[in-house]
Amino acid sequence: MTRQSKAVKVSPMHDEAANRGAPGTAAAALTGAGASTSANDSTSEATSLRVVRQARREDLPALLKLAALAGPGMTSFKPDPAALEARLERVTATLDDRAPTAEQGYLFVMEDVATGTIAGVCGIEAAVGLEQPFYTYRKDTIVHASRELNVWSRMLTLSLSNDLTGYSELCSLLLDPAWRGHGNGALLSKTRFLFMAQFPERFGPHVCAELRGFFDDNGQSPFWQSLGQHFFKIDFDQADYLTSIGKKSFVAELMPKYPIYVDFLSPQAQAAIGVTHRDTLPARRLLEQEGLRSGAHVDIFDSGPVLEARVADLRAARDSRYLSVNIGADDGSVPPVANAEPYLVACLGLAGFRATLVTGRPERRAFTLSPLAAKALGVKQGDRVQVLPLKPPRADAI
């Protein structure tokens, strides 16, 4: 868990990844964003265009309104003017190469081109654990055997770990519920991978995303009830909030120093280890489409899975194409293209990075954009752009 996380914990449409909210809260409603069409889709017309860009200082009022929708469960993006202002300053320092590695982070907003409405936000931390410890539980196996008794057993253990120190982290994914559908959630989440593919030198060799763990129908974490509460003597939300704001010394001070034998936990807690919260499953599928997979690590509070990948193995790093822009007719029309499909398209640049979602298909090393899309990206005829199919082949099978 980092200063900005639990982002992705990718909470309900979240990071990638830890916006915690009880069932029925605004935060919980966000996790499926972009994965299905909402009854509120009338706010976001299919014919309009959204663009994801770097957040700026002038976005602060809109970000505060957006953060207010998240509810108390999203510890990584709270409606705190001072905290958000400081984060925007940190983003500016990162883009200006004034921030040390431990402080580098990026924050993106999704903006409706027609209205200027800020509909979503997502972030990336360049390297976790360099300033404040980044804790996870590592799943290990210990074998006990006695030849004399002819007994052999294999036991799963959990060990407090800082193994992910230096990883980049996907975080702070939040989409206004009114903007669900039309691929908005996928655009918001996946744009980060385009950015990482353009600037791999700004990130660690690996990336991770903490996902929200299993909670029962009463909004309780069986893992926390069986383990964490016995050591911390505070409630789950308070412990989670303290780690999100950098107060983590209590973790090292109070957590057990030796491996925990999973068999000593309740059956419900054992069954919850590594299980993704149902509201976070759509966000998990989006991350898995891009190459992240569950590894040996889980969250120390709710045992939610931590997805990991090598940055060089991300789909955007492998499959992005860099093509010339061909701009369609002045009337806004784009000539029909056979077998057209949704594509993520991004302009090339750091502070000026922008990405959108269009329908089309590469032709002769070029990609045709409508004048509206070209203007939104800030590109002109002949400029080069990064393009990537919204979904990988056979994405539905993932």
C-alpha positions as CSV (number, residue, x, y, z in Angstrom):
1,M,0.0,0.0,0.0
2,T,1.4,3.4,-1.0
3,R,0.9,7.0,-0.2
4,Q,-1.7,7.2,-3.0
5,S,-3.1,3.8,-2.8
6,K,-5.3,1.7,-2.4
7,A,-6.0,2.7,-5.8
8,V,-6.5,0.3,-8.1
9,K,-6.9,-0.6,-5.1
10,V,-8.6,-0.7,-8.2
11,S,-11.9,-0.2,-6.3
12,P,-15.3,-0.6,-7.6
13,M,-14.3,0.7,-11.1
14,H,-11.3,0.9,-9.6
15,D,-7.1,0.2,-10.2
16,E,-6.2,0.1,-11.0
17,A,-6.9,-0.5,-8.2
18,A,-8.3,0.4,-3.5
19,N,-11.2,2.5,-3.4
20,R,-13.1,0.8,-0.7
21,G,-16.8,1.3,-0.3
22,A,-19.6,-0.6,1.3
23,P,-22.1,-2.2,-1.1
24,G,-24.5,0.4,-2.4
25,T,-22.1,3.4,-1.9
26,A,-21.1,5.6,-4.8
27,A,-17.6,4.1,-4.7
28,A,-19.0,0.6,-5.1
29,A,-21.1,1.7,-8.0
30,L,-18.0,2.8,-9.9
31,T,-16.2,-0.5,-10.3
32,G,-18.2,-1.8,-13.2
33,A,-17.9,1.5,-15.2
34,G,-17.2,1.0,-18.8
35,A,-18.0,-2.7,-18.6
36,S,-21.7,-2.3,-19.1
37,T,-24.3,0.3,-20.2
38,S,-26.0,2.2,-17.3
39,A,-29.5,3.5,-17.1
40,N,-27.9,6.9,-16.7
41,D,-26.1,6.8,-20.0
42,S,-28.2,9.7,-21.3
43,T,-25.7,12.0,-19.7
44,S,-23.0,10.7,-22.1
45,E,-24.1,10.4,-25.7
46,A,-22.5,7.9,-27.9
47,T,-21.8,10.5,-30.6
48,S,-19.8,12.8,-28.3
49,L,-16.1,12.4,-27.7
50,R,-14.0,12.0,-24.5
51,V,-10.3,12.6,-24.2
52,V,-8.0,11.6,-21.4
53,R,-5.2,14.1,-20.6
54,Q,-2.8,15.1,-17.8
55,A,-4.5,16.8,-14.9
56,R,-3.8,20.5,-14.4
57,R,-4.1,22.9,-11.5
58,E,-7.2,24.5,-12.9
59,D,-8.9,21.1,-12.7
60,L,-9.0,21.3,-8.9
61,P,-12.7,22.4,-8.5
62,A,-13.8,19.6,-10.9
63,L,-11.6,17.0,-9.1
64,L,-13.1,18.0,-5.7
65,K,-16.6,17.5,-7.1
66,L,-15.6,14.1,-8.5
67,A,-13.9,13.0,-5.3
68,A,-17.1,13.8,-3.4
69,L,-18.8,11.0,-5.3
70,A,-16.4,8.4,-4.1
71,G,-17.6,8.1,-0.5
72,P,-15.5,7.3,2.5
73,G,-14.2,4.0,1.0
74,M,-11.9,5.6,-1.5
75,T,-8.9,6.5,0.5
76,S,-6.6,7.4,-2.4
77,F,-8.8,10.3,-3.8
78,K,-10.7,12.2,-1.1
79,P,-12.4,15.6,-1.4
80,D,-9.5,17.3,0.5
81,P,-8.6,20.6,-1.3
82,A,-5.1,20.8,0.3
83,A,-4.3,17.2,-0.5
84,L,-5.5,17.4,-4.1
85,E,-3.7,20.7,-4.6
86,A,-0.5,19.1,-3.3
87,R,-1.0,16.1,-5.6
88,L,-1.5,18.3,-8.7
89,E,1.7,20.2,-7.7
90,R,3.5,16.8,-7.5
91,V,2.2,15.9,-11.0
92,T,3.6,19.2,-12.3
93,A,6.9,18.7,-10.6
94,T,7.0,15.2,-12.2
95,L,6.4,16.4,-15.7
96,D,9.0,19.2,-15.2
97,D,11.5,16.6,-14.0
98,R,11.8,18.4,-10.6
99,A,10.5,15.5,-8.4
100,P,12.7,12.7,-7.0
101,T,11.8,9.2,-8.0
102,A,10.0,8.5,-4.7
103,E,7.6,11.4,-5.3
104,Q,6.9,11.0,-9.0
105,G,3.3,10.4,-10.0
106,Y,0.9,11.1,-12.8
107,L,-2.8,12.0,-12.6
108,F,-5.1,11.9,-15.7
109,V,-8.6,13.2,-16.1
110,M,-11.2,12.2,-18.6
111,E,-12.9,15.2,-20.2
112,D,-15.9,15.5,-22.4
113,V,-14.8,17.5,-25.5
114,A,-18.2,19.1,-26.0
115,T,-18.9,20.3,-22.5
116,G,-15.5,20.3,-20.7
117,T,-17.0,18.1,-18.0
118,I,-14.4,16.1,-16.0
119,A,-16.0,12.7,-15.8
120,G,-13.2,10.5,-14.4
121,V,-9.7,10.3,-13.0
122,C,-6.9,7.7,-12.9
123,G,-3.3,7.7,-11.8
124,I,0.1,6.0,-11.9
125,E,2.8,6.1,-9.2
126,A,6.2,5.8,-10.7
127,A,7.8,3.8,-7.9
128,V,6.3,2.6,-4.6
129,G,8.0,1.9,-1.3
130,L,11.0,4.2,-1.8
131,E,9.8,6.7,0.8
132,Q,7.2,4.8,2.7
133,P,7.2,1.0,3.0
134,F,4.9,-0.8,0.6
135,Y,3.5,-3.8,2.5
136,T,1.9,-7.0,1.1
137,Y,1.5,-10.5,2.3
138,R,3.6,-13.0,0.2
139,K,2.0,-16.5,-0.1
140,D,4.6,-19.2,0.6
141,T,4.5,-22.9,1.1
142,I,6.2,-24.8,3.9
143,V,6.5,-28.6,4.0
144,H,6.6,-30.5,7.3
145,A,7.6,-34.2,7.2
146,S,8.5,-36.9,9.6
147,R,10.0,-40.2,8.3
148,E,9.5,-41.8,11.7
149,L,5.8,-41.2,11.7
150,N,5.4,-41.3,7.9
151,V,3.7,-38.0,8.0
152,W,4.0,-35.3,5.3
153,S,2.1,-32.1,5.1
154,R,2.2,-28.9,3.0
155,M,1.1,-25.7,4.6
156,L,0.3,-22.3,3.1
157,T,1.8,-19.4,4.9
158,L,1.6,-15.6,4.7
159,S,4.7,-13.5,5.3
160,L,4.8,-9.7,5.6
161,S,6.8,-8.5,2.6
162,N,8.3,-5.5,0.9
163,D,9.0,-7.4,-2.3
164,L,7.2,-4.9,-4.5
165,T,9.4,-2.0,-3.6
166,G,10.2,0.0,-6.7
167,Y,7.2,-1.3,-8.7
168,S,5.1,1.2,-10.5
169,E,1.5,1.2,-9.3
170,L,-1.8,1.9,-11.1
171,C,-4.1,3.8,-8.7
172,S,-6.9,6.3,-8.2
173,L,-9.3,5.0,-10.8
174,L,-12.7,6.7,-10.4
175,L,-15.4,7.2,-13.0
176,D,-18.6,9.3,-12.4
177,P,-21.5,6.7,-12.5
178,A,-23.4,9.1,-14.8
179,W,-20.7,8.4,-17.5
180,R,-20.8,4.6,-17.5
181,G,-21.0,2.8,-20.8
182,H,-19.8,3.6,-24.3
183,G,-16.3,2.4,-23.4
184,N,-15.6,5.2,-21.0
185,G,-14.4,3.0,-18.3
186,A,-12.1,1.1,-20.6
187,L,-10.7,4.3,-22.1
188,L,-10.0,5.7,-18.7
189,S,-8.3,2.6,-17.4
190,K,-6.3,1.6,-20.5
191,T,-5.0,5.1,-21.4
192,R,-2.4,4.6,-18.7
193,F,-0.9,1.7,-20.5
194,L,-0.5,3.8,-23.7
195,F,1.4,6.4,-21.6
196,M,3.6,3.8,-20.0
197,A,4.4,2.4,-23.5
198,Q,5.5,5.8,-24.7
199,F,7.6,6.5,-21.7
200,P,8.9,3.2,-20.2
201,E,12.0,5.0,-18.8
202,R,9.8,6.9,-16.4
203,F,8.6,3.7,-14.7
204,G,10.0,0.6,-12.9
205,P,10.6,-2.7,-14.7
206,H,7.4,-4.0,-13.1
207,V,3.9,-2.6,-12.5
208,C,1.3,-3.7,-9.9
209,A,-2.3,-3.0,-9.0
210,E,-4.0,-3.8,-5.7
211,L,-7.5,-5.0,-6.1
212,R,-10.3,-4.9,-3.5
213,G,-10.7,-8.2,-1.6
214,F,-13.7,-10.2,-0.7
215,F,-16.4,-8.7,1.6
216,D,-19.4,-10.6,2.7
217,D,-23.0,-9.4,2.4
218,N,-22.7,-7.4,5.6
219,G,-19.8,-5.4,4.2
220,Q,-17.3,-7.2,6.4
221,S,-13.9,-8.7,5.4
222,P,-13.5,-12.3,6.8
223,F,-9.8,-12.0,6.5
224,W,-9.6,-8.8,8.6
225,Q,-11.9,-10.3,11.2
226,S,-9.9,-13.5,11.5
227,L,-6.4,-11.8,11.5
228,G,-5.9,-8.0,11.3
229,Q,-8.3,-6.9,14.0
230,H,-6.6,-9.1,16.6
231,F,-3.3,-7.1,16.1
232,F,-4.4,-3.6,15.3
233,K,-7.3,-3.1,17.7
234,I,-8.8,-0.5,15.3
235,D,-11.5,-0.9,12.7
236,F,-10.8,-1.8,9.1
237,D,-11.5,1.6,7.5
238,Q,-9.3,3.4,10.0
239,A,-6.4,1.1,9.4
240,D,-6.8,1.4,5.6
241,Y,-7.0,5.2,5.8
242,L,-3.9,5.5,7.9
243,T,-1.8,3.6,5.5
244,S,-3.2,5.6,2.5
245,I,-2.0,8.9,4.0
246,G,1.5,7.5,4.8
247,K,1.1,6.6,8.4
248,K,2.4,3.1,8.2
249,S,4.8,2.6,11.1
250,F,2.0,0.8,13.0
251,V,2.0,-1.9,10.4
252,A,5.6,-2.9,11.2
253,E,5.1,-2.3,14.9
254,L,1.9,-4.4,15.3
255,M,1.8,-7.1,12.6
256,P,3.3,-10.5,13.4
257,K,7.0,-10.8,12.5
258,Y,6.8,-14.5,11.6
259,P,4.9,-16.4,8.9
260,I,1.2,-16.9,9.5
261,Y,-0.1,-20.4,9.0
262,V,-3.2,-20.0,6.9
263,D,-4.7,-23.1,8.5
264,F,-5.0,-21.2,11.8
265,L,-7.4,-18.7,10.2
266,S,-11.2,-19.2,10.0
267,P,-12.5,-21.2,7.0
268,Q,-14.1,-18.0,5.7
269,A,-10.8,-16.1,5.9
270,Q,-8.9,-18.9,4.2
271,A,-11.5,-19.0,1.3
272,A,-11.2,-15.2,0.9
273,I,-7.4,-15.1,0.3
274,G,-6.7,-13.7,-3.2
275,V,-10.4,-13.4,-4.0
276,T,-11.5,-10.2,-5.9
277,H,-14.5,-8.3,-4.7
278,R,-17.4,-8.9,-7.0
279,D,-17.8,-5.1,-7.7
280,T,-14.1,-5.0,-8.8
281,L,-14.3,-7.9,-11.3
282,P,-14.9,-5.7,-14.3
283,A,-11.9,-3.6,-13.5
284,R,-9.8,-6.7,-13.0
285,R,-10.8,-8.0,-16.4
286,L,-9.7,-4.8,-18.0
287,L,-6.3,-5.1,-16.3
288,E,-5.9,-8.7,-17.3
289,Q,-6.6,-7.8,-20.9
290,E,-3.6,-5.6,-20.8
291,G,-1.3,-8.3,-19.4
292,L,-1.5,-8.1,-15.6
293,R,-1.8,-11.3,-13.6
294,S,-2.3,-12.3,-10.0
295,G,1.0,-13.3,-8.4
296,A,2.2,-14.4,-5.0
297,H,1.1,-11.2,-3.1
298,V,-2.2,-10.2,-1.5
299,D,-3.2,-7.1,0.5
300,I,-2.4,-7.2,4.2
301,F,-5.9,-6.0,5.3
302,D,-8.5,-7.7,3.1
303,S,-6.2,-10.2,1.3
304,G,-7.3,-8.9,-2.1
305,P,-5.1,-10.0,-5.0
306,V,-2.2,-7.9,-6.3
307,L,-1.9,-8.0,-10.1
308,E,1.6,-7.7,-11.5
309,A,3.3,-7.5,-14.9
310,R,6.6,-6.6,-16.5
311,V,6.1,-3.2,-18.1
312,A,7.8,-4.5,-21.3
313,D,5.2,-7.3,-21.5
314,L,2.1,-5.0,-21.3
315,R,-0.1,-5.3,-24.4
316,A,0.4,-1.6,-25.1
317,A,4.2,-2.0,-25.0
318,R,4.1,-5.0,-27.4
319,D,1.3,-4.1,-29.8
320,S,1.1,-0.3,-30.1
321,R,1.6,1.0,-33.6
322,Y,2.8,4.4,-34.5
323,L,1.0,5.7,-37.6
324,S,0.5,8.8,-39.6
325,V,-2.7,10.8,-39.2
326,N,-5.1,11.1,-42.0
327,I,-7.9,13.6,-41.3
328,G,-11.4,13.0,-42.7
329,A,-13.6,15.4,-44.5
330,D,-14.4,18.9,-43.1
331,D,-18.0,17.9,-42.6
332,G,-16.8,15.5,-39.8
333,S,-17.4,12.3,-41.8
334,V,-14.9,9.5,-42.0
335,P,-14.9,7.2,-45.0
336,P,-16.3,3.8,-44.1
337,V,-13.5,1.3,-43.3
338,A,-14.0,-2.4,-43.7
339,N,-13.8,-4.4,-40.4
340,A,-13.6,-1.2,-38.3
341,E,-13.3,-1.7,-34.6
342,P,-12.8,0.5,-31.5
343,Y,-9.2,1.8,-31.2
344,L,-7.4,3.8,-28.5
345,V,-5.5,6.6,-30.2
346,A,-3.0,8.9,-28.4
347,C,-0.9,11.8,-29.5
348,L,2.9,11.6,-28.7
349,G,4.1,13.8,-25.9
350,L,4.6,14.0,-22.1
351,A,2.8,17.0,-20.6
352,G,0.6,17.2,-23.8
353,F,-0.3,13.5,-23.8
354,R,-3.9,13.0,-24.8
355,A,-5.9,9.9,-25.8
356,T,-9.3,9.1,-27.0
357,L,-11.5,6.2,-28.3
358,V,-12.5,6.1,-31.9
359,T,-13.8,3.5,-34.4
360,G,-11.6,2.7,-37.4
361,R,-8.7,0.6,-38.7
362,P,-5.1,1.2,-39.7
363,E,-4.7,1.5,-43.5
364,R,-1.4,1.8,-45.3
365,R,0.5,2.9,-42.2
366,A,-2.0,5.6,-41.5
367,F,-5.1,6.0,-39.3
368,T,-8.0,8.2,-40.3
369,L,-9.4,10.5,-37.6
370,S,-12.4,12.8,-37.8
371,P,-11.6,16.6,-37.6
372,L,-13.2,16.5,-34.1
373,A,-10.9,13.7,-32.9
374,A,-7.8,15.2,-34.5
375,K,-8.6,18.6,-32.8
376,A,-9.2,16.8,-29.4
377,L,-5.8,15.1,-29.7
378,G,-4.1,18.2,-30.9
379,V,-2.8,16.6,-34.1
380,K,-2.8,17.6,-37.7
381,Q,-2.5,15.8,-41.1
382,G,0.7,13.7,-41.2
383,D,1.4,13.8,-37.5
384,R,2.2,10.4,-35.9
385,V,-0.1,8.9,-33.3
386,Q,-0.1,5.8,-31.1
387,V,-2.9,3.3,-31.9
388,L,-4.0,0.1,-30.1
389,P,-7.2,-1.9,-30.5
390,L,-9.4,-1.4,-27.4
391,K,-9.5,-5.2,-26.8
392,P,-6.9,-7.8,-27.6
393,P,-7.9,-10.8,-29.8
394,R,-10.2,-13.1,-28.0
395,A,-10.5,-10.6,-25.1
396,D,-13.9,-12.1,-24.2
397,A,-12.2,-15.3,-23.3
398,I,-10.0,-13.7,-20.6
